[in-house]
C-alpha cells in the first residue's frame, strides 16, 4: 500500500482532496441544535415522571417578563402593562399568562372597581406579593406559561419584539429556563466558530518554533482540516445537528490530530538525515510509525467508544463523531501525508537540526535526573500523586447552567435581578396525591397544603410557593367583598365545594386544573425558585420528602419534579422516595 502511494503521490493527493471537497460541499447543510434540554436522559424514571406530570397539569415552563417603573399602579403605567399583557397573550405557543391586569379582570368582573381599591385588595393577598408585584410597587411580572412542545425560540423572539416596542419609560426584560438555554446555546455556537481558529493559531506557532519550516507547519494542519471536513460533512449528510457536546469535536481533533502528526513529522526528520531520497525517508518513517499510529487511534477510539453506553444522546453523538473524526484522521495520515512528504525536498537547514539537538539534550537531562536522582524525583512524584488522589475525592459532579455565564451577561444579570424584588424563574413542582377521589374537597386536607407551604417557604432558594390553597383563599376573599377576615381557607366541606365553583367562574377551569386533578385526588404545589445548581435541586427535594415523611399521613403519596430536578437526576440518583406518577407508587 505504501509503495503504491509513493509511486503515484499526485493521484493519492487528488483522490483525498476530491473526497474532502465532496464532504465540504455538504457542510453548509450543517445545523445547530444546542440546548440545555440535550442533557435530559429520555429513559430515566425522573424524565418519565416529569412527562407524566406535564400530561396531567400542563407544562411548567415559564418565561417571566419583568416590568419596572416608578409606580406600576400609576393609572397610565398600569394601562401600558395591560396592553403588554394583551400582546403577550396573543403570542403563539403561550398557553396562558398571569398578570396584574388579568387578575384585576378576574376578581372585578363588573369592572367598576377603581385602581386604588384594587391596590388595597392586592396588598392583603400574600399570593401576589413577590410573585406578581414587589412590595415597593416598582416591579411587576407577566408570567407566560408555555404550551407543551412549543418552539421556545419563536416565543422568545416574539417577547423580545414586544419588549423592543414597549414604552421608553418602562424597563423590561425576560427571564426563565428557556432564556438560559438559548443564551447557553448562543455562546456555545459562538465558541464553535472562535475556539478552533484560536487553537489552530496556537498550534501553528508551536509547530513553527519546533520545525522552522513552512511545509512542516502546513502539513499537519492540512491533515487535521481534511479530517474535520470529513467528519462534519458526514454529520451534514446524515442531517444530525451539532449539539452542545459535539461542538467540542473540532478542538478535540485538532489537539489529538496535531499530536499524531507531530510524531510522524519528527520521525521523518530523523530518517531524512540518513535517507538518500525523500521517498526512502517516507518509507522508513511509515514503516516505523504506522503501527504505533494505528494503535494510538484505536485505543483512543476504544476509550471514546465507552461513552456509547451513556444514556444521554448528545454524549453518545460526541463519542460517535469523535471516533469518526479519529478514523478519518488515520486515513488521511496514512495516505495524504506520505504522498505529500514524498514530494517534499529533503531538509537542508542545519540550524533547525541544531535546534532539535538542543531539545534532545534537554530531554536527556530530564532522563538523567530521573535515573540518577531517584531519591529526589520519586518522593516528589509520590507526594504529587497523593495530593492528586486526595483531590479526586473532593470532585463534585455539578450542573449549574447559570454559573457558566459571566456576571455581566444579560441572562445572568436578569436571573439574579428578578428574585431581589419578585421571585425566581426556575420552577419546582410538588405532587401530593390522596388516597381517594375528592380527597382535596375536605377542608382539613386543603389546610395540609398550606401547612406544607409554610415549611417550603423557609427553604434556601425558594422565593414563592403557589397552590390550590392560595387560590382558594383568594376566591374566598373575593367572594366576600374583600373583607380581610375572609382571606382564609374554608372550614366546612360545603364551603369548599362552593368556593370551587366560584374558582371556576373567576379564574377559569384552566387555572384550576393547573393545580388540581379534576377528581380532586391529586394536587400540585409550584415553587418559584432561584435555584440553578443540581446539588441544590436535589437537596431541596430531599428536605421536602424528609419533612412530609415525618409530618404527614403515610397514605399520601409524594413527588417532586421539574426540569431542574430531571437534569439533576441525570447527574446523580438521590436516595429518597419519589412518586411514580405512572404507577402511583413510591420508588
VENGI-V838395 format. One record per residue. RES is the residue in one small letter. PSI is psi as a letter, one per 20 degrees, with the letter a starting at -180 (none if undefined). D_CENTER is the distance of its C-alpha to the mean C-alpha in whole Angstrom. Layout:
res | psi | d_center
RES | PSI | D_CENTER
RES | PSI | D_CENTER
This chain:
res | psi | d_center
x | g | 47
x | g | 47
x | h | 50
x | h | 50
x | g | 47
x | h | 49
x | h | 52
x | m | 50
x | h | 47
x | h | 47
x | g | 47
x | g | 44
x | g | 42
x | g | 43
x | g | 41
x | h | 38
x | h | 38
x | g | 38
x | g | 36
x | g | 33
x | h | 34
x | g | 34
x | h | 30
x | h | 30
x | h | 31
x | h | 28
x | h | 25
x | i | 25
x | i | 24
x | p | 21
x | r | 18
x | p | 14
x | m | 12
x | p | 8
x | q | 6
x | h | 2
x | i | 6
x | i | 7
x | i | 6
x | p | 9
x | p | 12
x | h | 15
x | j | 18
x | p | 17
x | h | 19
x | h | 17
x | g | 15
x | h | 19
x | h | 20
x | g | 17
x | h | 18
x | h | 22
x | g | 21
x | h | 20
x | h | 23
x | g | 25
x | i | 24
x | r | 22
x | q | 18
x | j | 17
x | p | 14
x | q | 16
x | p | 16
x | p | 19
x | o | 21
x | p | 23
x | p | 26
x | q | 29
x | r | 32
x | h | 35
x | o | 36
x | i | 34
x | j | 37
x | p | 39
x | g | 41
x | g | 40
x | g | 36
x | h | 36
x | g | 37
x | h | 34
x | h | 32
x | g | 33
x | g | 33
x | h | 30
x | g | 29
x | h | 31
x | g | 29
x | h | 26
x | h | 27
x | i | 28
x | p | 25
x | p | 24
x | i | 21
x | o | 22
x | g | 24
x | r | 25
x | q | 25
x | o | 26
x | r | 28
x | g | 31
x | h | 34
x | g | 33
x | h | 33
x | g | 37
x | h | 38
x | g | 37
x | i | 39
x | m | 42
x | h | 43
x | h | 46
x | j | 44
x | i | 47
x | q | 46
x | r | 45
x | h | 42
x | g | 44
x | h | 44
x | h | 41
x | g | 39
x | h | 42
x | g | 40
x | g | 37
x | h | 38
x | i | 39
x | o | 36
x | h | 33
x | h | 31
x | i | 30
x | p | 30
x | j | 27
x | f | 26
x | h | 27
x | q | 29
x | q | 30
x | h | 33
x | j | 34
x | k | 34
x | i | 32
x | q | 29
x | r | 28
x | p | 24
x | o | 24
x | p | 22
x | o | 21
x | o | 20
x | q | 19
x | r | 20
x | q | 19
x | k | 17
x | q | 17
x | n | 17
x | h | 14
x | g | 15
x | h | 19
x | g | 18
x | g | 17
x | g | 19
x | h | 22
x | h | 21
x | g | 21
x | g | 25
x | g | 26
x | h | 25
x | h | 27
x | i | 30
x | q | 30
x | q | 33
x | h | 33
x | j | 34
x | q | 31
x | p | 28
x | q | 25
x | r | 21
x | q | 18
x | q | 15
x | r | 13
x | g | 9
x | h | 10
x | g | 11
x | g | 8
x | g | 6
x | g | 9
x | g | 10
x | g | 7
x | g | 8
x | g | 11
x | h | 11
x | g | 10
x | h | 13
x | g | 15
x | h | 15
x | h | 16
x | i | 19
x | g | 20
x | g | 19
x | g | 22
x | h | 25
x | g | 24
x | g | 24
x | g | 27
x | g | 29
x | g | 29
x | h | 30
x | g | 33
x | g | 34
x | g | 34
x | h | 36
x | h | 38
x | h | 39
x | g | 40
x | h | 42
x | k | 43
x | p | 43
x | h | 42
x | g | 42
x | i | 40
x | g | 38
x | g | 37
x | g | 37
x | g | 34
x | h | 32
x | g | 33
x | g | 33
x | g | 29
x | g | 29
x | g | 31
x | g | 28
x | g | 25
x | g | 27
x | g | 28
x | g | 24
x | h | 23
x | h | 26
x | h | 25
x | g | 22
x | g | 23
x | h | 26
x | j | 24
x | k | 22
x | o | 19
x | q | 16
x | p | 14
x | a | 11
x | h | 8
x | h | 10
x | i | 14
x | i | 14
x | i | 15
x | g | 18
x | g | 20
x | g | 20
x | g | 20
x | h | 23
x | g | 25
x | g | 25
x | g | 26
x | g | 29
x | h | 30
x | g | 31
x | g | 33
x | h | 35
x | g | 36
x | g | 38
x | g | 39
x | h | 40
x | g | 42
x | h | 44
x | g | 45
x | h | 46
x | g | 48
x | h | 50
x | h | 51
x | h | 53
x | i | 55
x | q | 55
x | i | 57
x | q | 55
x | h | 51
x | g | 51
x | h | 53
x | g | 50
x | g | 47
x | g | 49
x | h | 49
x | g | 46
x | h | 44
x | h | 47
x | h | 45
x | i | 42
x | g | 41
x | g | 40
x | h | 38
x | g | 36
x | g | 36
x | g | 35
x | g | 33
x | g | 31
x | g | 31
x | h | 30
x | g | 27
x | h | 26
x | g | 27
x | g | 25
x | h | 22
x | h | 23
x | h | 23
x | i | 19
x | i | 20
x | i | 21
x | q | 17
x | i | 16
x | p | 12
x | g | 13
x | h | 11
x | h | 13
x | h | 16
x | h | 16
x | g | 16
x | g | 19
x | g | 21
x | h | 20
x | g | 21
x | g | 24
x | g | 25
x | h | 25
x | g | 27
x | h | 30
x | g | 30
x | g | 30
x | g | 33
x | g | 35
x | g | 35
x | h | 36
x | i | 39
x | f | 40
x | g | 39
x | g | 39
x | h | 43
x | g | 44
x | h | 43
x | h | 45
x | h | 48
x | i | 48
x | q | 48
x | q | 51
x | q | 51
x | p | 50
x | i | 53
x | o | 52
x | h | 53
x | h | 51
x | h | 48
x | g | 50
x | h | 51
x | g | 47
x | h | 46
x | h | 49
x | g | 48
x | h | 45
x | h | 46
x | h | 48
x | g | 45
x | h | 44
x | h | 47
x | h | 48
x | g | 44
x | g | 46
x | h | 49
x | g | 47
x | h | 46
x | h | 49
x | i | 51
x | l | 49
x | h | 48
x | h | 49
x | g | 46
x | g | 43
x | g | 43
x | h | 43
x | g | 40
x | h | 38
x | g | 38
x | g | 37
x | g | 34
x | g | 33
x | g | 34
x | g | 32
x | h | 29
x | g | 29
x | g | 29
x | h | 26
x | g | 25
x | i | 25
x | i | 24
x | p | 20
x | p | 18
x | o | 15
x | q | 12
x | o | 8
x | n | 8
x | h | 6
x | h | 9
x | i | 11
x | i | 9
x | q | 12
x | q | 15
x | h | 17
x | j | 19
x | p | 16
x | g | 17
x | h | 13
x | g | 14
x | g | 17
x | h | 17
x | g | 15
x | i | 18
x | h | 20
x | h | 20
x | i | 21
x | h | 24
x | h | 26
x | c | 24
x | q | 22
x | r | 18
x | j | 15
x | o | 13
x | q | 16
x | q | 17
x | p | 20
x | p | 23
x | p | 25
x | o | 29
x | p | 31
x | r | 35
x | j | 37
x | r | 39
x | q | 39
x | j | 39
x | g | 38
x | j | 37
x | i | 40
x | p | 41
x | h | 41
x | h | 41
x | h | 38
x | h | 36
x | h | 37
x | h | 35
x | g | 32
x | h | 33
x | g | 34
x | h | 31
x | h | 29
x | h | 31
x | g | 30
x | h | 26
x | i | 27
x | i | 28
x | q | 24
x | p | 22
x | i | 20
x | o | 21
x | h | 22
x | q | 24
x | p | 25
x | p | 26
x | r | 28
x | h | 31
x | h | 33
x | g | 32
x | h | 33
x | h | 36
x | g | 37
x | g | 37
x | g | 39
x | g | 41
x | g | 42
x | h | 42
x | i | 44
x | l | 47
x | k | 47
x | k | 44
x | p | 47
x | h | 45
x | i | 46
x | j | 44
x | m | 41
x | r | 41
x | q | 40
x | q | 43
x | i | 45
x | q | 47
x | g | 46
x | h | 47
x | h | 46
x | g | 42
x | h | 43
x | g | 45
x | h | 42
x | h | 39
x | g | 41
x | h | 41
x | g | 37
x | g | 37
x | g | 40
x | g | 38
x | i | 34
x | q | 34
x | h | 34
x | h | 30
x | h | 29
x | g | 31
x | i | 29
x | h | 26
x | i | 27
x | p | 30
x | q | 31
x | h | 34
x | j | 36
x | k | 35
x | i | 34
x | p | 31
x | r | 29
x | p | 25
x | p | 25
x | p | 22
x | p | 20
x | o | 19
x | r | 17
x | k | 16
x | p | 14
x | i | 11
x | p | 11
x | h | 11
x | g | 15
x | h | 16
x | g | 15
x | h | 17
x | h | 20
x | g | 20
x | g | 20
x | g | 23
x | h | 25
x | g | 25
x | h | 26
x | h | 28
x | g | 30
x | h | 31
x | h | 32
x | h | 35
x | i | 35
x | r | 35
x | q | 37
x | i | 36
x | i | 37
x | p | 34
x | q | 30
x | q | 27
x | q | 23
x | p | 20
x | r | 17
x | r | 14
x | g | 11
x | g | 10
x | g | 13
x | g | 12
x | h | 8
x | h | 11
x | h | 13
x | h | 12
x | h | 12
x | p | 16
x | o | 18
x | q | 20
x | q | 24
x | r | 25
x | p | 26
x | q | 24
x | p | 25
x | n | 25
x | h | 25
x | g | 27
x | i | 29
x | k | 30
x | q | 30
x | p | 29
x | none | 27
